[in-house]
Each structure stands twice: as structure tokens, then as C-alpha cells.
Amino acid sequence: MDIGYARVSTAKQDLDRQIEALRSEGIPDKYIYVDKRSGSTTNRPGLQEALDQAREGDVVVVHTLDRLGRTVRDTLNLIHDLAARGVGVRNLADPIRIDSANPDDPMSQLAVVMLALFGQMERTYAVERAAHARAVATSKGKRTGRPSVIDPAKLAYAAHLRDQEGLSISEIVKATGITRTSLYRHLPPRPPESLTAEGL
């Protein structure tokens, strides 16, 4: 029996494309398990349920191999564990098609390793590109991340209390009602302290 598995990293992303691809393979919806969470977390109840349902002779079908895990080691370990139970893995949309249901096929095993490695490399490059983009934006004075929901006037008052009045963060929290975490995240850096008499 074929058992489908689909995953997206966040609740805002859409599973439809993966589910449709699995349906086109003839897999009924009741055997397509889904997760909306990052592959980096080990808490993936949909994947766990799919693995629990798989029996010897079954095949776990995924859209692309990186849906199973975030690292080469995780993916290969999972495929190895399934192979030991007589369960295969098949992908649908990777450039190299694999079907580990035949453990005696060395090319299939090589393809599994290559696809897992390429998936991890792409994630690494994506993280590096995002970090570079944030660094460039920050160097240009642009704020990155989620937009602030704190009242700018309240934040300016908090900065005044810290820089002009010398209040501690705990005192500012009491005076403004802004949480400690938000203060650390949104307060502008302290004015640089002069290290010479020239700045006094």
C-alpha cells in the first residue's frame, strides 16, 4: 500500500500542491498524512502517524525527499529505519526519482544520498541569503522582521527614561507597561559612551 506524506514549514504555507500530487498517484485522502511545521522539529505528528501505519511491503510517498527531514543524516536514518522494516520510500517531483522499495538497487541508494545532500545544501544557502539580506537592510537603517506593534510615542518615552532619567529596564517596564522582551527588541541602542575627554 502507498502511504502519502506532505509537509510545509509554516501554517501560512499551502499543502494543496503536494496533496494533489499524492492523490494523482491514487493515494486516498485517508492515507495522506500532513504536517504544518518545520522539518527541524522532531514533533511531527503527521509523519509519526504515517510511519506507524506503514507495514512491510508498503511505500511512503512524498512530493520531494526534503519533506521527510531537514538534514542528510535525518533523512537517511529514516529511510534506513524504514528499509529495515521492509518499507520503501518514493519521491514524485525531485529531479532524480527514487524508490527505495528495492534495497538491492545501488543506483536508488545513491540517488537517495544525493537528493538528501542537495536538499540540505539548498536550505543552508537559503539561510545564508536571508542572513545577508537582513545584514544589508540593517546597515542601511531599515528594520527587519515583524513590524512593531508598540506605540512609537511610548517607545520614545521609554528611550527617554533610559537615556535621560537613567531608569533601569525593570523601572521602565513598570512606567510604560511595555514588556521587557519588547523593550530589548525595540529600544534603539544606547548613545555611544564617550571614551575620551573630547566627548564630555
Secondary structure, DSSP 8 states (H G I E B T S, - for coil): -EEEEEEESSTTS--HHHHHHHHTTT--GGGEEEEES-TT-S--HHHHHHHHH--TT-EEEESSGGGT-SSHHHHHHHHHHHHHTT-EEEESSSSS--BTT-TT-HHHHHHHHHHHHHHHHHHHHHHHHHHHHHHHHHHTT---SS---S-HHHHHHHHHHHHTS---HHHHHHHH---HHHHHHHS--------SGGG-
